[in-house]
Amino acid sequence: MLRFLKYCLFLLLVTDLSAKEYAVVASFTTPPLTQNQVRALFLKKSEYLGDTKIVPLNLALGNPIRSSFEKKVLHMNRSHLKSYWTRQHYLGHRPPISMKSQKSMQVFIKNVHGAIGYVSFENIVKGLHILYRWSDE
């Protein structure tokens, strides 16, 4: 029994250590956002945070961080998002701008006021503020 408990504890620790953490970041300061607020901004149901017009950014299709963001934060799969943006297109709404890498996203965020995007937690650079966090758990 003791051996079984040690094994279970080991599995919990290993699972916890392997979980990747991510964050939605911006160059401006604002109180932390809720998941619903982040979802509304990235689906362009809300365009402002206070007086700041928001410019949401996505990583390129197929990026594992984008996949995690869509699944864990937006609660949408790729086909659902595709149909969502097809419908939005006819209403005059365009999806968030796609960036090729986390580095290019961070540079854009630092240079464009109101830009927000997401990166892996360990890649957050100086000057970016965390608005929301999630993990792959």
C-alpha positions as semicolon CSV with decimal commas, in nm:
position;residue;x (nm);y (nm);z (nm)
1;M;0,000;0,000;0,000
2;L;0,281;0,242;0,088
3;R;0,453;0,166;-0,242
4;F;0,128;0,243;-0,428
5;L;0,090;0,578;-0,246
6;K;0,451;0,673;-0,330
7;Y;0,388;0,584;-0,694
8;C;0,071;0,799;-0,702
9;L;0,257;1,093;-0,543
10;F;0,534;1,055;-0,801
11;L;0,281;1,061;-1,087
12;L;0,118;1,375;-0,948
13;L;0,453;1,552;-0,924
14;V;0,559;1,448;-1,273
15;T;0,223;1,556;-1,419
16;D;0,245;1,891;-1,242
17;L;0,602;1,954;-1,363
18;S;0,515;1,877;-1,724
19;A;0,214;2,113;-1,741
20;K;0,291;2,410;-1,964
21;E;0,182;2,755;-1,855
22;Y;0,082;3,040;-2,084
23;A;-0,027;3,401;-2,046
24;V;-0,222;3,666;-2,230
25;V;-0,001;3,975;-2,224
26;A;-0,010;4,345;-2,313
27;S;0,223;4,644;-2,285
28;F;-0,031;4,845;-2,084
29;T;-0,141;4,784;-1,729
30;T;-0,494;4,681;-1,645
31;P;-0,647;4,467;-1,372
32;P;-0,630;4,094;-1,448
33;L;-0,893;3,974;-1,693
34;T;-1,138;3,690;-1,652
35;Q;-1,155;3,409;-1,903
36;N;-1,485;3,549;-2,034
37;Q;-1,326;3,891;-2,091
38;V;-1,034;3,734;-2,279
39;R;-1,274;3,527;-2,487
40;A;-1,484;3,834;-2,572
41;L;-1,175;4,030;-2,680
42;F;-1,032;3,754;-2,900
43;L;-1,370;3,680;-3,058
44;K;-1,410;4,056;-3,105
45;K;-1,732;4,074;-2,908
46;S;-1,562;4,350;-2,705
47;E;-1,325;4,600;-2,861
48;Y;-1,222;4,811;-2,563
49;L;-1,069;4,771;-2,220
50;G;-1,155;5,100;-2,053
51;D;-1,050;5,365;-2,305
52;T;-0,800;5,140;-2,483
53;K;-0,898;4,994;-2,821
54;I;-0,777;4,633;-2,822
55;V;-0,585;4,470;-3,108
56;P;-0,591;4,093;-3,043
57;L;-0,314;3,877;-3,192
58;N;-0,302;3,505;-3,266
59;L;-0,005;3,282;-3,329
60;A;0,004;3,103;-3,665
61;L;-0,225;2,809;-3,736
62;G;-0,076;2,484;-3,614
63;N;0,120;2,650;-3,332
64;P;0,072;2,437;-3,016
65;I;0,026;2,746;-2,798
66;R;-0,254;2,867;-3,026
67;S;-0,416;2,524;-3,008
68;S;-0,402;2,534;-2,629
69;F;-0,545;2,888;-2,626
70;E;-0,835;2,792;-2,852
71;K;-0,912;2,479;-2,650
72;K;-0,855;2,600;-2,293
73;V;-0,949;2,969;-2,312
74;L;-1,187;3,008;-2,605
75;H;-1,341;2,659;-2,560
76;M;-1,359;2,619;-2,937
77;N;-1,203;2,372;-3,178
78;R;-1,051;2,467;-3,513
79;S;-1,362;2,389;-3,723
80;H;-1,590;2,579;-3,484
81;L;-1,362;2,883;-3,499
82;K;-1,345;2,865;-3,877
83;S;-1,724;2,871;-3,907
84;Y;-1,745;3,147;-3,643
85;W;-1,509;3,372;-3,841
86;T;-1,685;3,291;-4,167
87;R;-2,011;3,418;-4,016
88;Q;-1,835;3,721;-3,866
89;H;-1,683;3,807;-4,205
90;Y;-2,030;3,882;-4,341
91;L;-2,088;4,118;-4,049
92;G;-1,768;4,308;-4,127
93;H;-1,554;4,154;-3,850
94;R;-1,210;4,010;-3,917
95;P;-1,025;3,755;-3,702
96;P;-0,726;3,859;-3,492
97;I;-0,400;3,930;-3,673
98;S;-0,177;3,620;-3,699
99;M;0,187;3,640;-3,598
100;K;0,455;3,390;-3,703
101;S;0,627;3,357;-3,365
102;Q;0,611;3,449;-2,999
103;K;0,900;3,690;-3,054
104;S;0,723;3,876;-3,337
105;M;0,408;3,887;-3,124
106;Q;0,598;4,039;-2,832
107;V;0,760;4,304;-3,055
108;F;0,419;4,396;-3,201
109;I;0,264;4,418;-2,853
110;K;0,543;4,644;-2,728
111;N;0,508;4,878;-3,028
112;V;0,130;4,895;-3,077
113;H;-0,072;5,036;-2,787
114;G;-0,373;4,814;-2,720
115;A;-0,223;4,501;-2,873
116;I;-0,269;4,181;-2,672
117;G;-0,151;3,830;-2,742
118;Y;-0,044;3,510;-2,572
119;V;0,294;3,348;-2,512
120;S;0,440;3,067;-2,309
121;F;0,497;3,183;-1,955
122;E;0,875;3,131;-1,966
123;N;0,902;3,358;-2,272
124;I;0,746;3,670;-2,121
125;V;0,987;3,959;-2,174
126;K;1,037;4,279;-1,976
127;G;0,772;4,540;-2,044
128;L;0,482;4,298;-2,088
129;H;0,207;4,269;-1,831
130;I;0,016;3,949;-1,761
131;L;-0,358;3,988;-1,811
132;Y;-0,462;3,623;-1,784
133;R;-0,291;3,286;-1,722
134;W;-0,379;2,927;-1,813
135;S;-0,210;2,590;-1,832
136;D;-0,242;2,264;-2,024
137;E;-0,354;2,073;-1,714
